[in-house]
């Protein structure tokens, strides 16, 4: 496993443990070394992690703004990251954004990201 794969795996595992600030810190180390679609995808993961952190602290406005930015980056670049199963995350975030925009009651049962066993992660 190369360093990039290790950092992705560590960041996602922190994310899955609901340690969103730690996930952000780990993924940010990776982000600073990347370019192009890899950097965009990682930035999207960071934004979602920070959004979940803000939402867990009842900062709904800040959380929603980051969700919108992050989900666009993830969806636009997910084809390059087939080692992560992202469907549940994308569906949850899209529903959460809708409910926040409509001022509906929201559920903060944040999903995990499954890491598929493939080459690399």
N, C-alpha and C positions, 0 to 999 in steps of 0.2 A: 504494500500500500504506500503510495507516495505522500508527500507532505500535504498537498492539496486535499487528497482524499481523507487524510487524518483530520485535518482542520474541519472539513465539512462534517465528518462523522462526529467529532467532538462537539461542534456547534449544534448539530441536530439532536444529539443526545441530551445536551443541556436544555434545548428547546422542549424536548419531550418530557423532561423532568420538571417542566414549568419554571425553569430558571432562565427567564427571558433576558434579564440583564446580562447574565453570563454568556448566553448564546450570542447576544449582540457583540460582546467583547471578543469572543473567539472568532466569529465570522468577520468581524471588522479587520482582524489580522490578515485574513485571506483576501478580503476586498481590496486592501491596499496594494496587493501584488498582482491584481488582475486587470484585464482590459476587455473591451467589447461585451459580448453577450454574457460571458462568465461573470464579469463585474456587475452587469445589470441584474442578473439573477441573484447573486449574493446580496446586492443592495436591497432587492425585494424581500429576501428572507430576513435581513436585518430590520427592515421597516415593519414587517409583520411581527417580529419578536418584540420590538419596542412598542408597537401598538398594543399588543397583548399586555405588556407591562403597564402601560398607561391605563388601559381599560380596567385592569385589576385594581388600580388605585383610584377608580372612578373618574378619570380624566377622559370623558367620552369624546369631547371635541378633538383633542389632540390625537387620541387613539383612532378616531374615524379618518382623519386626514392621512395618517400613516398607512392605514389599511388600504385606502384608495390608491395611494402611490405604490405601495408594495405589491398589491395583487396584480396591477397592470404589468409590473416588471416580471413577476413570476410567470404570468400567463404568456407574455411575449417571448419568454426565453426557456420555457419548460422543456421543449423538445430536445434540448442539449443535455438534459439532466434526467435521463430515464432511470437512473439508479435510485431516484426518490419517487415514492408514490404520493402524488400531490392532490389527487382528486378530492379527498375529504377536506383538506385544508382550503382549497379553492372554493368549494361549495359552501363551507362554513363561513369563510370571510365574505363572500358575495352576499349571503343571507344576512350576516351581521351588519354589513354596510347598509343594506336595504332597511333593516329594522331600525338602525340608528337614524337614518334619514327620515323615516316615517314616525319617529318617536314612539315606536312600539317597544313593548317589554322585550328585553334581551336576555339570553342565556349565555353566561360566560363559562361554558364547558369547552375550553379550547382543545382542538384536536391535536394529535401527534402526527409526525411525519414518518412514514415507514421507509426504512432504508432497505432496498432490495439487494440481495447478494448477487452482485455481478462483478465484472472486472472493475477493480478499484474499490470504492466504498462497498 
